[in-house]
Amino acid sequence: MTKIEEYELLQKQVEAIIGNEVDMIANMANISALLFDNLADVNWVGFYRLVSSELVLGPFQGKVACIRIPVGKGVCGTAVSKTKTMRIANVHDFSGHIACDANSNSEIVIPVTVNNEIIAILDIDSPSYDRFDEIDQKGLESIINAFEKCMIKHGVVN
């Protein structure tokens, strides 16, 4: 199976798992677990919810994590302030990187947007450098898009 096909399968699994569930936290928990179990070479997968002007730790899989991240700080906060996916090949070269796990060397962060407002981010770390490529980015963004559609369908925004 190609990497693109793997992401298509993961998206279908996410849609099946969250399709009828209205609780955002429960859906975040299952998405985190599914991705953590199925993505190779990752050491942390989880969500941060945007609460006021900071990101607050949500459901995740991996080691203990930073609880609060200000918007504009670190890779996660920068993804919010720039309203775009951040794919970082070497987090040690990222100015202002917040090191929650010293074993993480690359990272991808995807904003979760509902009604044109970021309400959360998906954060995935890897112990390998340059772990995430354009295929990963597109595949993960499609999974987040399915999550966003589910929340809109159920009228759940936070």
KOLTIVEX-48218 format. One record per residue (C-alpha): residue in one letter; x, y negated, z. Coordinates in steps of 0.5 Angstrom, whole numbers, plus 500, padded with zeros to 3 digits. Example, Ala and Ser with C-alpha at 12.3 -4.5 7.8 and 13.67 -1.06 7.14 Angstrom:
BEGIN
a|525|509|516
s|527|502|514
***
This chain:
BEGIN
m|500|500|500
t|503|493|498
k|503|488|503
i|497|484|500
e|493|490|500
e|495|491|508
y|492|484|509
e|486|485|505
l|485|491|509
l|486|487|516
q|481|482|514
k|476|487|512
q|477|490|519
v|477|483|523
e|470|482|519
a|467|488|521
i|470|487|529
i|467|480|529
g|462|480|525
n|456|480|530
e|460|478|536
v|458|471|538
d|463|470|543
m|470|466|541
i|474|469|546
a|472|476|545
n|473|475|538
m|480|472|539
a|482|478|544
n|480|483|538
i|484|479|533
s|490|479|537
a|490|486|539
l|489|488|531
l|494|484|529
f|499|486|534
d|498|493|533
n|498|493|525
l|504|488|524
a|511|490|523
d|516|487|527
v|512|482|531
n|513|481|539
w|507|476|540
v|501|475|537
g|495|470|540
f|491|464|540
y|492|457|544
r|485|453|544
l|485|446|543
v|482|443|550
s|483|435|550
s|490|433|548
e|493|440|549
l|493|447|547
v|491|452|553
l|493|459|552
g|488|464|550
p|487|471|549
f|494|474|546
q|498|481|546
g|506|480|548
k|510|478|554
v|508|472|559
a|507|466|555
c|507|458|556
i|500|456|559
r|500|449|556
i|503|446|550
p|502|438|548
v|499|437|541
g|505|435|537
k|510|439|541
g|513|445|539
v|511|449|533
c|504|450|536
g|503|443|537
t|506|440|531
a|501|445|527
v|496|441|530
s|498|434|529
k|500|436|522
t|494|440|521
k|497|445|517
t|500|452|518
m|507|452|520
r|512|458|518
i|519|457|521
a|524|462|519
n|529|460|525
v|525|457|531
h|532|455|534
d|533|450|528
f|526|447|530
s|527|440|533
g|523|441|540
h|522|448|540
i|519|451|546
a|522|458|548
c|517|462|551
d|520|468|549
a|528|468|548
n|527|474|544
s|523|470|539
n|527|468|532
s|521|466|527
e|514|464|528
i|508|462|524
v|502|458|527
i|496|457|523
p|490|452|525
v|483|455|527
t|478|449|524
v|471|449|525
n|467|443|522
n|474|439|520
e|476|440|527
i|482|444|530
i|479|448|535
a|485|453|536
i|491|456|533
l|494|463|532
d|501|464|534
i|505|470|532
d|513|471|534
s|518|475|531
p|525|477|534
s|527|477|527
y|529|471|523
d|525|469|517
r|520|474|518
f|514|471|515
d|513|469|508
e|508|466|503
i|504|473|503
d|504|473|510
q|502|466|511
k|496|467|505
g|494|474|509
l|494|471|516
e|490|464|513
s|485|469|510
i|484|472|517
i|483|466|520
n|478|463|515
a|474|470|516
f|474|468|524
e|472|461|522
k|466|463|518
c|464|468|523
m|464|462|529
i|460|457|524
k|455|463|522
h|454|464|530
g|454|456|531
v|460|457|536
v|465|452|536
n|469|453|543
***
